[in-house]
Amino acid sequence: MTADASKNRDVEKKAVRTKIRAARQALDPATREDHGKQLAATVLGYLTQSTGIVRKVAAYCSSPGEPDTSVLLDALVNEGIEVYLPICEPDFALSWAAYSPGIEFLPSALAPVLEPVGPRFANDIFDDINTIIIPALAIDAQGRRLGQGGGYYDRFLPLIEDSPVRVAAVVYDSEFVDEDAFPFAEHDQPVDLVFTPTQVHQIP
């Protein structure tokens, strides 16, 4: 790809991100709360009914504007599932900490997210993790992911590609889009599943 083409792709991505973020911010708190409850029921229903025994899941703490994962995290723990959340490390790496309801969170020093306080675990925990649930702004029908632009997950996911882990992204229903709805780069990592508040999309 030429430098001009790469620059144009990045400009297009930025425009799509801006549009999606504006739509998310326009949601009223009651609607966002309702979507969060629906999301928890959809994800938990899939994990407990469609995939056999699930003991460990990696997920994330949603930021303002994102689909709310707070109800989901507590629901997973209440189901007896161990939950691990990411911590941003230098050089765009991730470590992981166990989640429990009421755990303390602090702002990340490296990214605009909240991170759990507690012992940090390395990538070898993914030998026993069933599913990793990650954020996204949009997912297309081929499982291609438009992220927030930080690049943490695009760097992390190749490190666990030999683990028996399914990668699932969370978006609102309107953000599961047609193929080629946004630019896609070679380093952008696709997903296996898409969770919306009302549906589960399995990517072929």
VOVEX-498143 format. One record per residue: residue in three letters; y, x, z of N, C-alpha, C in turn. Coordinates in nm, 2 decimals. Layout:
N
+------+--------+--------+--------+--------+--------+--------+--------+--------+--------+
| resn |    n_v |    n_u |    n_w |   ca_v |   ca_u |   ca_w |    c_v |    c_u |    c_w |
+------+--------+--------+--------+--------+--------+--------+--------+--------+--------+
|  ala |      Y |      X |      Z |      Y |      X |      Z |      Y |      X |      Z |
...
+------+--------+--------+--------+--------+--------+--------+--------+--------+--------+
END
This chain:
204
+------+--------+--------+--------+--------+--------+--------+--------+--------+--------+
| resn |    n_v |    n_u |    n_w |   ca_v |   ca_u |   ca_w |    c_v |    c_u |    c_w |
+------+--------+--------+--------+--------+--------+--------+--------+--------+--------+
|  met |  -0.12 |   0.08 |   0.00 |   0.00 |   0.00 |   0.00 |   0.12 |   0.09 |   0.00 |
|  thr |   0.22 |   0.06 |  -0.08 |   0.34 |   0.13 |  -0.09 |   0.43 |   0.10 |   0.03 |
|  ala |   0.53 |   0.19 |   0.05 |   0.61 |   0.18 |   0.17 |   0.69 |   0.05 |   0.16 |
|  asp |   0.74 |   0.01 |   0.03 |   0.81 |  -0.11 |   0.02 |   0.72 |  -0.23 |   0.04 |
|  ala |   0.60 |  -0.23 |   0.00 |   0.51 |  -0.34 |   0.02 |   0.48 |  -0.36 |   0.17 |
|  ser |   0.46 |  -0.25 |   0.24 |   0.44 |  -0.25 |   0.38 |   0.56 |  -0.31 |   0.45 |
|  lys |   0.68 |  -0.27 |   0.41 |   0.80 |  -0.32 |   0.48 |   0.81 |  -0.47 |   0.45 |
|  asn |   0.78 |  -0.51 |   0.33 |   0.79 |  -0.66 |   0.30 |   0.69 |  -0.74 |   0.38 |
|  arg |   0.57 |  -0.68 |   0.40 |   0.47 |  -0.75 |   0.48 |   0.52 |  -0.77 |   0.62 |
|  asp |   0.58 |  -0.66 |   0.68 |   0.63 |  -0.66 |   0.81 |   0.74 |  -0.76 |   0.83 |
|  val |   0.83 |  -0.77 |   0.73 |   0.94 |  -0.87 |   0.73 |   0.88 |  -1.01 |   0.73 |
|  glu |   0.78 |  -1.03 |   0.65 |   0.72 |  -1.17 |   0.64 |   0.65 |  -1.20 |   0.77 |
|  lys |   0.58 |  -1.11 |   0.83 |   0.52 |  -1.13 |   0.96 |   0.62 |  -1.17 |   1.07 |
|  lys |   0.73 |  -1.10 |   1.07 |   0.84 |  -1.12 |   1.17 |   0.89 |  -1.26 |   1.15 |
|  ala |   0.91 |  -1.31 |   1.02 |   0.96 |  -1.44 |   1.00 |   0.87 |  -1.55 |   1.05 |
|  val |   0.74 |  -1.53 |   1.02 |   0.64 |  -1.62 |   1.07 |   0.63 |  -1.63 |   1.22 |
|  arg |   0.63 |  -1.51 |   1.28 |   0.63 |  -1.51 |   1.43 |   0.75 |  -1.58 |   1.49 |
|  thr |   0.87 |  -1.56 |   1.43 |   0.99 |  -1.62 |   1.48 |   0.98 |  -1.78 |   1.47 |
|  lys |   0.92 |  -1.82 |   1.36 |   0.91 |  -1.97 |   1.34 |   0.81 |  -2.03 |   1.44 |
|  ile |   0.70 |  -1.96 |   1.46 |   0.60 |  -2.01 |   1.56 |   0.65 |  -2.01 |   1.70 |
|  arg |   0.72 |  -1.90 |   1.74 |   0.77 |  -1.89 |   1.87 |   0.88 |  -2.00 |   1.90 |
|  ala |   0.96 |  -2.03 |   1.80 |   1.06 |  -2.14 |   1.81 |   0.99 |  -2.27 |   1.83 |
|  ala |   0.88 |  -2.30 |   1.76 |   0.81 |  -2.42 |   1.78 |   0.75 |  -2.43 |   1.91 |
|  arg |   0.70 |  -2.32 |   1.96 |   0.64 |  -2.32 |   2.10 |   0.74 |  -2.35 |   2.20 |
|  gln |   0.86 |  -2.29 |   2.19 |   0.96 |  -2.30 |   2.29 |   1.02 |  -2.45 |   2.29 |
|  ala |   1.00 |  -2.52 |   2.18 |   1.05 |  -2.65 |   2.17 |   0.96 |  -2.75 |   2.24 |
|  leu |   0.84 |  -2.71 |   2.28 |   0.75 |  -2.80 |   2.35 |   0.80 |  -2.83 |   2.49 |
|  asp |   0.80 |  -2.95 |   2.53 |   0.84 |  -2.98 |   2.67 |   0.74 |  -2.95 |   2.77 |
|  pro |   0.78 |  -2.92 |   2.89 |   0.68 |  -2.87 |   3.00 |   0.56 |  -2.97 |   3.02 |
|  ala |   0.58 |  -3.10 |   3.01 |   0.47 |  -3.19 |   3.03 |   0.37 |  -3.18 |   2.92 |
|  thr |   0.41 |  -3.16 |   2.80 |   0.32 |  -3.15 |   2.69 |   0.24 |  -3.02 |   2.70 |
|  arg |   0.31 |  -2.91 |   2.74 |   0.25 |  -2.78 |   2.75 |   0.14 |  -2.79 |   2.86 |
|  glu |   0.18 |  -2.86 |   2.97 |   0.08 |  -2.87 |   3.08 |  -0.04 |  -2.95 |   3.04 |
|  asp |  -0.02 |  -3.05 |   2.96 |  -0.13 |  -3.13 |   2.91 |  -0.22 |  -3.05 |   2.82 |
|  his |  -0.16 |  -2.98 |   2.73 |  -0.24 |  -2.89 |   2.64 |  -0.32 |  -2.79 |   2.72 |
|  gly |  -0.26 |  -2.74 |   2.83 |  -0.34 |  -2.64 |   2.91 |  -0.46 |  -2.70 |   2.97 |
|  lys |  -0.45 |  -2.83 |   3.02 |  -0.57 |  -2.90 |   3.07 |  -0.67 |  -2.92 |   2.96 |
|  gln |  -0.63 |  -2.96 |   2.85 |  -0.72 |  -2.99 |   2.74 |  -0.79 |  -2.86 |   2.69 |
|  leu |  -0.71 |  -2.75 |   2.69 |  -0.77 |  -2.62 |   2.65 |  -0.88 |  -2.58 |   2.75 |
|  ala |  -0.86 |  -2.60 |   2.88 |  -0.96 |  -2.56 |   2.97 |  -1.09 |  -2.64 |   2.95 |
|  ala |  -1.07 |  -2.77 |   2.93 |  -1.19 |  -2.85 |   2.91 |  -1.26 |  -2.81 |   2.78 |
|  thr |  -1.19 |  -2.78 |   2.67 |  -1.25 |  -2.75 |   2.55 |  -1.33 |  -2.62 |   2.56 |
|  val |  -1.26 |  -2.51 |   2.61 |  -1.33 |  -2.38 |   2.62 |  -1.45 |  -2.39 |   2.72 |
|  leu |  -1.43 |  -2.45 |   2.83 |  -1.54 |  -2.45 |   2.93 |  -1.66 |  -2.53 |   2.87 |
|  gly |  -1.63 |  -2.64 |   2.80 |  -1.73 |  -2.72 |   2.74 |  -1.81 |  -2.64 |   2.64 |
|  tyr |  -1.74 |  -2.56 |   2.56 |  -1.81 |  -2.48 |   2.46 |  -1.90 |  -2.37 |   2.53 |
|  leu |  -1.84 |  -2.30 |   2.62 |  -1.91 |  -2.19 |   2.69 |  -2.03 |  -2.23 |   2.76 |
|  thr |  -2.02 |  -2.35 |   2.83 |  -2.13 |  -2.39 |   2.92 |  -2.24 |  -2.47 |   2.85 |
|  gln |  -2.20 |  -2.53 |   2.73 |  -2.29 |  -2.62 |   2.67 |  -2.35 |  -2.57 |   2.54 |
|  ser |  -2.28 |  -2.47 |   2.48 |  -2.32 |  -2.43 |   2.34 |  -2.37 |  -2.29 |   2.34 |
|  thr |  -2.36 |  -2.21 |   2.44 |  -2.39 |  -2.07 |   2.43 |  -2.49 |  -2.02 |   2.54 |
|  gly |  -2.56 |  -2.11 |   2.61 |  -2.65 |  -2.06 |   2.71 |  -2.58 |  -2.02 |   2.83 |
|  ile |  -2.64 |  -1.93 |   2.91 |  -2.58 |  -1.89 |   3.04 |  -2.47 |  -1.79 |   3.01 |
|  val |  -2.35 |  -1.82 |   3.06 |  -2.23 |  -1.73 |   3.05 |  -2.20 |  -1.68 |   3.20 |
|  arg |  -2.20 |  -1.55 |   3.22 |  -2.17 |  -1.50 |   3.35 |  -2.04 |  -1.43 |   3.36 |
|  lys |  -2.00 |  -1.37 |   3.25 |  -1.87 |  -1.29 |   3.25 |  -1.79 |  -1.32 |   3.12 |
|  val |  -1.66 |  -1.33 |   3.14 |  -1.57 |  -1.35 |   3.03 |  -1.45 |  -1.27 |   3.06 |
|  ala |  -1.39 |  -1.22 |   2.95 |  -1.26 |  -1.15 |   2.95 |  -1.16 |  -1.25 |   2.90 |
|  ala |  -1.04 |  -1.26 |   2.96 |  -0.94 |  -1.36 |   2.91 |  -0.80 |  -1.30 |   2.93 |
|  tyr |  -0.70 |  -1.38 |   2.95 |  -0.57 |  -1.32 |   2.97 |  -0.48 |  -1.43 |   3.04 |
|  cys |  -0.38 |  -1.38 |   3.10 |  -0.28 |  -1.46 |   3.17 |  -0.17 |  -1.50 |   3.07 |
|  ser |  -0.15 |  -1.62 |   3.04 |  -0.06 |  -1.66 |   2.93 |   0.08 |  -1.64 |   2.98 |
|  ser |   0.17 |  -1.60 |   2.88 |   0.31 |  -1.59 |   2.90 |   0.38 |  -1.72 |   2.87 |
|  pro |   0.51 |  -1.73 |   2.91 |   0.58 |  -1.85 |   2.88 |   0.59 |  -1.88 |   2.73 |
|  gly |   0.56 |  -2.00 |   2.69 |   0.56 |  -2.04 |   2.55 |   0.42 |  -2.04 |   2.49 |
|  glu |   0.33 |  -1.95 |   2.54 |   0.19 |  -1.95 |   2.49 |   0.11 |  -2.07 |   2.55 |
|  pro |   0.00 |  -2.11 |   2.48 |  -0.08 |  -2.21 |   2.54 |  -0.12 |  -2.17 |   2.68 |
|  asp |  -0.11 |  -2.26 |   2.77 |  -0.13 |  -2.22 |   2.91 |  -0.27 |  -2.20 |   2.95 |
|  thr |  -0.30 |  -2.08 |   3.00 |  -0.44 |  -2.05 |   3.03 |  -0.47 |  -2.06 |   3.18 |
|  ser |  -0.37 |  -2.10 |   3.26 |  -0.39 |  -2.09 |   3.41 |  -0.50 |  -2.19 |   3.46 |
|  val |  -0.50 |  -2.31 |   3.40 |  -0.61 |  -2.40 |   3.44 |  -0.74 |  -2.35 |   3.39 |
|  leu |  -0.75 |  -2.29 |   3.27 |  -0.87 |  -2.24 |   3.22 |  -0.93 |  -2.13 |   3.31 |
|  leu |  -0.84 |  -2.03 |   3.35 |  -0.89 |  -1.92 |   3.43 |  -0.95 |  -1.97 |   3.56 |
|  asp |  -0.89 |  -2.07 |   3.63 |  -0.95 |  -2.12 |   3.75 |  -1.07 |  -2.20 |   3.72 |
|  ala |  -1.08 |  -2.27 |   3.61 |  -1.20 |  -2.35 |   3.58 |  -1.32 |  -2.26 |   3.55 |
|  leu |  -1.29 |  -2.15 |   3.49 |  -1.40 |  -2.05 |   3.46 |  -1.46 |  -2.00 |   3.59 |
|  val |  -1.37 |  -1.96 |   3.68 |  -1.42 |  -1.91 |   3.81 |  -1.49 |  -2.02 |   3.89 |
|  asn |  -1.44 |  -2.14 |   3.89 |  -1.50 |  -2.25 |   3.96 |  -1.64 |  -2.28 |   3.90 |
|  glu |  -1.66 |  -2.24 |   3.78 |  -1.79 |  -2.26 |   3.72 |  -1.89 |  -2.15 |   3.75 |
|  gly |  -1.84 |  -2.05 |   3.82 |  -1.93 |  -1.94 |   3.86 |  -1.92 |  -1.82 |   3.76 |
|  ile |  -1.82 |  -1.82 |   3.67 |  -1.81 |  -1.72 |   3.57 |  -1.71 |  -1.61 |   3.62 |
|  glu |  -1.75 |  -1.49 |   3.61 |  -1.66 |  -1.38 |   3.64 |  -1.56 |  -1.36 |   3.53 |
|  val |  -1.43 |  -1.35 |   3.57 |  -1.33 |  -1.34 |   3.47 |  -1.25 |  -1.21 |   3.49 |
|  tyr |  -1.23 |  -1.14 |   3.38 |  -1.15 |  -1.01 |   3.38 |  -1.03 |  -1.03 |   3.29 |
|  leu |  -0.92 |  -0.97 |   3.34 |  -0.79 |  -0.98 |   3.27 |  -0.74 |  -0.84 |   3.23 |
|  pro |  -0.66 |  -0.83 |   3.12 |  -0.62 |  -0.70 |   3.08 |  -0.50 |  -0.64 |   3.15 |
|  ile |  -0.50 |  -0.51 |   3.15 |  -0.38 |  -0.44 |   3.21 |  -0.34 |  -0.34 |   3.10 |
|  cys |  -0.22 |  -0.33 |   3.06 |  -0.17 |  -0.25 |   2.96 |  -0.16 |  -0.10 |   3.01 |
|  glu |  -0.21 |  -0.01 |   2.94 |  -0.21 |   0.13 |   2.98 |  -0.13 |   0.21 |   2.87 |
|  pro |  -0.10 |   0.33 |   2.90 |  -0.03 |   0.42 |   2.80 |  -0.11 |   0.43 |   2.67 |
|  asp |  -0.03 |   0.46 |   2.57 |  -0.09 |   0.47 |   2.43 |  -0.16 |   0.34 |   2.38 |
|  phe |  -0.11 |   0.23 |   2.43 |  -0.16 |   0.10 |   2.38 |  -0.30 |   0.07 |   2.41 |
|  ala |  -0.35 |   0.13 |   2.52 |  -0.49 |   0.11 |   2.57 |  -0.49 |  -0.01 |   2.67 |
|  leu |  -0.61 |  -0.06 |   2.70 |  -0.63 |  -0.16 |   2.80 |  -0.73 |  -0.13 |   2.90 |
|  ser |  -0.70 |  -0.16 |   3.02 |  -0.81 |  -0.16 |   3.13 |  -0.82 |  -0.30 |   3.17 |
|  trp |  -0.91 |  -0.33 |   3.27 |  -0.94 |  -0.47 |   3.31 |  -0.95 |  -0.48 |   3.46 |
|  ala |  -0.91 |  -0.60 |   3.51 |  -0.91 |  -0.63 |   3.65 |  -0.98 |  -0.76 |   3.67 |
|  ala |  -1.05 |  -0.78 |   3.78 |  -1.12 |  -0.91 |   3.81 |  -1.02 |  -1.01 |   3.85 |
|  tyr |  -1.03 |  -1.13 |   3.81 |  -0.94 |  -1.24 |   3.84 |  -1.01 |  -1.33 |   3.94 |
|  ser |  -0.93 |  -1.38 |   4.04 |  -0.97 |  -1.49 |   4.13 |  -0.85 |  -1.57 |   4.15 |
|  pro |  -0.86 |  -1.70 |   4.18 |  -0.75 |  -1.79 |   4.20 |  -0.67 |  -1.74 |   4.32 |
|  gly |  -0.54 |  -1.73 |   4.30 |  -0.44 |  -1.69 |   4.40 |  -0.42 |  -1.54 |   4.40 |
|  ile |  -0.48 |  -1.46 |   4.31 |  -0.46 |  -1.32 |   4.30 |  -0.32 |  -1.29 |   4.27 |
|  glu |  -0.27 |  -1.17 |   4.32 |  -0.13 |  -1.13 |   4.29 |  -0.12 |  -1.08 |   4.15 |
|  phe |   0.00 |  -1.12 |   4.09 |   0.03 |  -1.06 |   3.96 |   0.17 |  -0.99 |   3.97 |
|  leu |   0.18 |  -0.88 |   3.89 |   0.31 |  -0.81 |   3.88 |   0.34 |  -0.79 |   3.74 |
|  pro |   0.47 |  -0.78 |   3.70 |   0.51 |  -0.75 |   3.57 |   0.46 |  -0.62 |   3.52 |
|  ser |   0.41 |  -0.62 |   3.40 |   0.36 |  -0.49 |   3.34 |   0.48 |  -0.39 |   3.32 |
|  ala |   0.45 |  -0.27 |   3.34 |   0.55 |  -0.17 |   3.31 |   0.56 |  -0.13 |   3.16 |
|  leu |   0.47 |  -0.19 |   3.08 |   0.46 |  -0.14 |   2.94 |   0.48 |  -0.26 |   2.84 |
|  ala |   0.46 |  -0.38 |   2.89 |   0.47 |  -0.50 |   2.80 |   0.52 |  -0.62 |   2.87 |
|  pro |   0.58 |  -0.72 |   2.80 |   0.64 |  -0.84 |   2.87 |   0.53 |  -0.94 |   2.91 |
|  val |   0.44 |  -0.89 |   3.00 |   0.33 |  -0.98 |   3.05 |   0.31 |  -0.95 |   3.20 |
|  leu |   0.24 |  -1.05 |   3.26 |   0.20 |  -1.03 |   3.40 |   0.06 |  -0.97 |   3.40 |
|  glu |   0.04 |  -0.89 |   3.50 |  -0.09 |  -0.82 |   3.52 |  -0.15 |  -0.84 |   3.66 |
|  pro |  -0.28 |  -0.86 |   3.67 |  -0.34 |  -0.88 |   3.80 |  -0.34 |  -0.75 |   3.88 |
|  val |  -0.33 |  -0.76 |   4.01 |  -0.33 |  -0.65 |   4.10 |  -0.48 |  -0.63 |   4.15 |
|  gly |  -0.53 |  -0.51 |   4.14 |  -0.67 |  -0.49 |   4.18 |  -0.73 |  -0.37 |   4.11 |
|  pro |  -0.85 |  -0.33 |   4.15 |  -0.92 |  -0.22 |   4.09 |  -0.93 |  -0.24 |   3.94 |
|  arg |  -0.92 |  -0.13 |   3.86 |  -0.92 |  -0.13 |   3.72 |  -1.06 |  -0.09 |   3.67 |
|  phe |  -1.11 |  -0.16 |   3.57 |  -1.24 |  -0.13 |   3.51 |  -1.22 |  -0.09 |   3.36 |
|  ala |  -1.31 |   0.00 |   3.32 |  -1.30 |   0.05 |   3.18 |  -1.38 |  -0.04 |   3.08 |
|  asn |  -1.39 |   0.01 |   2.96 |  -1.45 |  -0.08 |   2.86 |  -1.60 |  -0.10 |   2.87 |
|  asp |  -1.67 |  -0.03 |   2.96 |  -1.81 |  -0.05 |   2.97 |  -1.85 |  -0.18 |   3.03 |
|  ile |  -1.75 |  -0.25 |   3.09 |  -1.78 |  -0.39 |   3.14 |  -1.82 |  -0.48 |   3.03 |
|  phe |  -1.78 |  -0.45 |   2.91 |  -1.81 |  -0.54 |   2.80 |  -1.96 |  -0.53 |   2.75 |
|  asp |  -2.04 |  -0.45 |   2.81 |  -2.18 |  -0.45 |   2.79 |  -2.24 |  -0.58 |   2.84 |
|  asp |  -2.17 |  -0.64 |   2.94 |  -2.22 |  -0.76 |   3.00 |  -2.14 |  -0.89 |   2.98 |
|  ile |  -2.03 |  -0.87 |   2.91 |  -1.94 |  -0.98 |   2.89 |  -1.97 |  -1.07 |   2.76 |
|  asn |  -1.98 |  -1.20 |   2.78 |  -2.02 |  -1.29 |   2.67 |  -1.91 |  -1.30 |   2.57 |
|  thr |  -1.79 |  -1.33 |   2.61 |  -1.68 |  -1.37 |   2.52 |  -1.55 |  -1.31 |   2.57 |
|  ile |  -1.47 |  -1.26 |   2.48 |  -1.33 |  -1.22 |   2.51 |  -1.24 |  -1.31 |   2.45 |
|  ile |  -1.15 |  -1.37 |   2.53 |  -1.05 |  -1.47 |   2.48 |  -0.92 |  -1.40 |   2.48 |
|  ile |  -0.86 |  -1.40 |   2.36 |  -0.73 |  -1.32 |   2.34 |  -0.62 |  -1.41 |   2.29 |
|  pro |  -0.50 |  -1.37 |   2.31 |  -0.38 |  -1.45 |   2.26 |  -0.36 |  -1.43 |   2.11 |
|  ala |  -0.29 |  -1.53 |   2.05 |  -0.25 |  -1.51 |   1.91 |  -0.14 |  -1.61 |   1.89 |
|  leu |  -0.07 |  -1.58 |   1.78 |   0.04 |  -1.68 |   1.73 |  -0.02 |  -1.77 |   1.63 |
|  ala |  -0.11 |  -1.72 |   1.55 |  -0.18 |  -1.81 |   1.45 |  -0.31 |  -1.74 |   1.41 |
|  ile |  -0.40 |  -1.82 |   1.36 |  -0.53 |  -1.78 |   1.31 |  -0.55 |  -1.85 |   1.18 |
|  asp |  -0.60 |  -1.78 |   1.08 |  -0.63 |  -1.85 |   0.95 |  -0.77 |  -1.89 |   0.94 |
|  ala |  -0.81 |  -1.96 |   0.84 |  -0.95 |  -2.01 |   0.82 |  -1.05 |  -1.90 |   0.81 |
|  gln |  -1.01 |  -1.78 |   0.78 |  -1.10 |  -1.67 |   0.77 |  -1.11 |  -1.59 |   0.90 |
|  gly |  -1.04 |  -1.64 |   1.01 |  -1.04 |  -1.57 |   1.13 |  -0.94 |  -1.46 |   1.15 |
|  arg |  -0.85 |  -1.45 |   1.05 |  -0.75 |  -1.34 |   1.06 |  -0.64 |  -1.38 |   1.16 |
|  arg |  -0.60 |  -1.29 |   1.24 |  -0.52 |  -1.32 |   1.36 |  -0.38 |  -1.26 |   1.34 |
|  leu |  -0.28 |  -1.34 |   1.37 |  -0.14 |  -1.30 |   1.38 |  -0.11 |  -1.28 |   1.52 |
|  gly |  -0.10 |  -1.16 |   1.57 |  -0.07 |  -1.14 |   1.71 |   0.08 |  -1.13 |   1.74 |
|  gln |   0.11 |  -1.09 |   1.86 |   0.25 |  -1.08 |   1.90 |   0.32 |  -0.96 |   1.85 |
|  gly |   0.25 |  -0.86 |   1.80 |   0.31 |  -0.75 |   1.73 |   0.30 |  -0.62 |   1.82 |
|  gly |   0.24 |  -0.63 |   1.94 |   0.23 |  -0.51 |   2.02 |   0.12 |  -0.42 |   1.98 |
|  gly |   0.01 |  -0.47 |   1.92 |  -0.09 |  -0.38 |   1.87 |  -0.20 |  -0.35 |   1.97 |
|  tyr |  -0.20 |  -0.40 |   2.09 |  -0.30 |  -0.36 |   2.19 |  -0.44 |  -0.41 |   2.15 |
|  tyr |  -0.45 |  -0.53 |   2.11 |  -0.58 |  -0.58 |   2.08 |  -0.64 |  -0.53 |   1.95 |
|  asp |  -0.55 |  -0.50 |   1.85 |  -0.59 |  -0.44 |   1.73 |  -0.65 |  -0.30 |   1.75 |
|  arg |  -0.60 |  -0.23 |   1.85 |  -0.65 |  -0.10 |   1.89 |  -0.78 |  -0.11 |   1.98 |
|  phe |  -0.78 |  -0.22 |   2.06 |  -0.89 |  -0.23 |   2.16 |  -1.02 |  -0.29 |   2.10 |
|  leu |  -1.01 |  -0.39 |   2.01 |  -1.13 |  -0.46 |   1.96 |  -1.23 |  -0.36 |   1.89 |
|  pro |  -1.18 |  -0.27 |   1.81 |  -1.28 |  -0.18 |   1.75 |  -1.36 |  -0.10 |   1.85 |
|  leu |  -1.31 |  -0.08 |   1.97 |  -1.38 |   0.00 |   2.07 |  -1.50 |  -0.07 |   2.13 |
|  ile |  -1.50 |  -0.21 |   2.11 |  -1.61 |  -0.28 |   2.17 |  -1.70 |  -0.35 |   2.06 |
|  glu |  -1.68 |  -0.31 |   1.93 |  -1.75 |  -0.38 |   1.82 |  -1.90 |  -0.36 |   1.83 |
|  asp |  -1.95 |  -0.27 |   1.90 |  -2.09 |  -0.25 |   1.92 |  -2.15 |  -0.33 |   2.04 |
|  ser |  -2.06 |  -0.39 |   2.11 |  -2.10 |  -0.47 |   2.23 |  -2.13 |  -0.62 |   2.18 |
|  pro |  -2.22 |  -0.69 |   2.25 |  -2.26 |  -0.83 |   2.22 |  -2.15 |  -0.93 |   2.26 |
|  val |  -2.03 |  -0.90 |   2.22 |  -1.91 |  -0.98 |   2.26 |  -1.86 |  -1.06 |   2.15 |
|  arg |  -1.84 |  -1.19 |   2.17 |  -1.77 |  -1.27 |   2.07 |  -1.62 |  -1.27 |   2.10 |
|  val |  -1.54 |  -1.26 |   1.99 |  -1.40 |  -1.25 |   2.01 |  -1.34 |  -1.39 |   1.97 |
|  ala |  -1.27 |  -1.45 |   2.07 |  -1.21 |  -1.58 |   2.05 |  -1.06 |  -1.58 |   2.08 |
|  ala |  -0.99 |  -1.64 |   1.99 |  -0.84 |  -1.65 |   2.00 |  -0.80 |  -1.79 |   2.04 |
|  val |  -0.69 |  -1.80 |   2.11 |  -0.63 |  -1.92 |   2.16 |  -0.50 |  -1.95 |   2.09 |
|  val |  -0.49 |  -2.07 |   2.02 |  -0.37 |  -2.11 |   1.96 |  -0.36 |  -2.26 |   1.98 |
|  tyr |  -0.24 |  -2.31 |   1.95 |  -0.22 |  -2.46 |   1.94 |  -0.29 |  -2.51 |   1.82 |
|  asp |  -0.32 |  -2.64 |   1.81 |  -0.39 |  -2.70 |   1.70 |  -0.32 |  -2.67 |   1.57 |
|  ser |  -0.18 |  -2.68 |   1.56 |  -0.11 |  -2.66 |   1.44 |  -0.10 |  -2.52 |   1.40 |
|  glu |  -0.15 |  -2.42 |   1.48 |  -0.14 |  -2.28 |   1.45 |  -0.28 |  -2.23 |   1.40 |
|  phe |  -0.38 |  -2.31 |   1.38 |  -0.49 |  -2.28 |   1.31 |  -0.47 |  -2.32 |   1.16 |
|  val |  -0.44 |  -2.22 |   1.08 |  -0.38 |  -2.25 |   0.95 |  -0.47 |  -2.21 |   0.83 |
|  asp |  -0.43 |  -2.24 |   0.71 |  -0.50 |  -2.21 |   0.59 |  -0.50 |  -2.06 |   0.56 |
|  glu |  -0.60 |  -2.02 |   0.48 |  -0.60 |  -1.88 |   0.44 |  -0.47 |  -1.84 |   0.37 |
|  asp |  -0.43 |  -1.71 |   0.40 |  -0.31 |  -1.66 |   0.34 |  -0.18 |  -1.72 |   0.38 |
|  ala |  -0.18 |  -1.79 |   0.50 |  -0.06 |  -1.85 |   0.55 |   0.03 |  -1.75 |   0.61 |
|  phe |  -0.02 |  -1.63 |   0.64 |   0.07 |  -1.52 |   0.68 |   0.01 |  -1.38 |   0.63 |
|  pro |   0.09 |  -1.28 |   0.63 |   0.04 |  -1.15 |   0.58 |  -0.06 |  -1.09 |   0.67 |
|  phe |  -0.15 |  -1.01 |   0.62 |  -0.26 |  -0.95 |   0.69 |  -0.28 |  -0.81 |   0.65 |
|  ala |  -0.28 |  -0.72 |   0.75 |  -0.30 |  -0.58 |   0.72 |  -0.44 |  -0.53 |   0.75 |
|  glu |  -0.48 |  -0.42 |   0.70 |  -0.62 |  -0.37 |   0.71 |  -0.65 |  -0.35 |   0.86 |
|  his |  -0.56 |  -0.31 |   0.94 |  -0.59 |  -0.28 |   1.08 |  -0.59 |  -0.40 |   1.17 |
|  asp |  -0.54 |  -0.52 |   1.12 |  -0.55 |  -0.64 |   1.19 |  -0.69 |  -0.68 |   1.22 |
|  gln |  -0.73 |  -0.71 |   1.34 |  -0.86 |  -0.74 |   1.38 |  -0.89 |  -0.89 |   1.37 |
|  pro |  -0.99 |  -0.93 |   1.30 |  -1.03 |  -1.08 |   1.29 |  -1.10 |  -1.12 |   1.42 |
|  val |  -1.12 |  -1.25 |   1.43 |  -1.19 |  -1.31 |   1.54 |  -1.31 |  -1.39 |   1.50 |
|  asp |  -1.40 |  -1.42 |   1.59 |  -1.52 |  -1.50 |   1.56 |  -1.50 |  -1.65 |   1.59 |
|  leu |  -1.42 |  -1.68 |   1.69 |  -1.40 |  -1.82 |   1.73 |  -1.25 |  -1.84 |   1.75 |
|  val |  -1.21 |  -1.97 |   1.74 |  -1.07 |  -2.01 |   1.76 |  -1.08 |  -2.13 |   1.86 |
|  phe |  -1.01 |  -2.12 |   1.97 |  -1.00 |  -2.23 |   2.07 |  -0.86 |  -2.29 |   2.06 |
|  thr |  -0.85 |  -2.42 |   2.03 |  -0.73 |  -2.49 |   2.04 |  -0.74 |  -2.59 |   2.16 |
|  pro |  -0.64 |  -2.66 |   2.20 |  -0.66 |  -2.76 |   2.31 |  -0.76 |  -2.86 |   2.28 |
|  thr |  -0.78 |  -2.90 |   2.15 |  -0.88 |  -3.01 |   2.12 |  -1.00 |  -2.97 |   2.04 |
|  gln |  -1.01 |  -2.84 |   1.99 |  -1.12 |  -2.81 |   1.90 |  -1.16 |  -2.67 |   1.92 |
|  val |  -1.29 |  -2.64 |   1.87 |  -1.34 |  -2.51 |   1.86 |  -1.38 |  -2.49 |   1.72 |
|  his |  -1.32 |  -2.38 |   1.66 |  -1.35 |  -2.35 |   1.52 |  -1.43 |  -2.22 |   1.52 |
|  gln |  -1.55 |  -2.23 |   1.46 |  -1.64 |  -2.11 |   1.45 |  -1.61 |  -2.05 |   1.31 |
|  ile |  -1.58 |  -1.93 |   1.30 |  -1.54 |  -1.86 |   1.18 |  -1.67 |  -1.82 |   1.11 |
|  pro |  -1.69 |  -1.86 |   0.98 |  -1.81 |  -1.82 |   0.91 |  -1.83 |  -1.67 |   0.91 |
+------+--------+--------+--------+--------+--------+--------+--------+--------+--------+
END
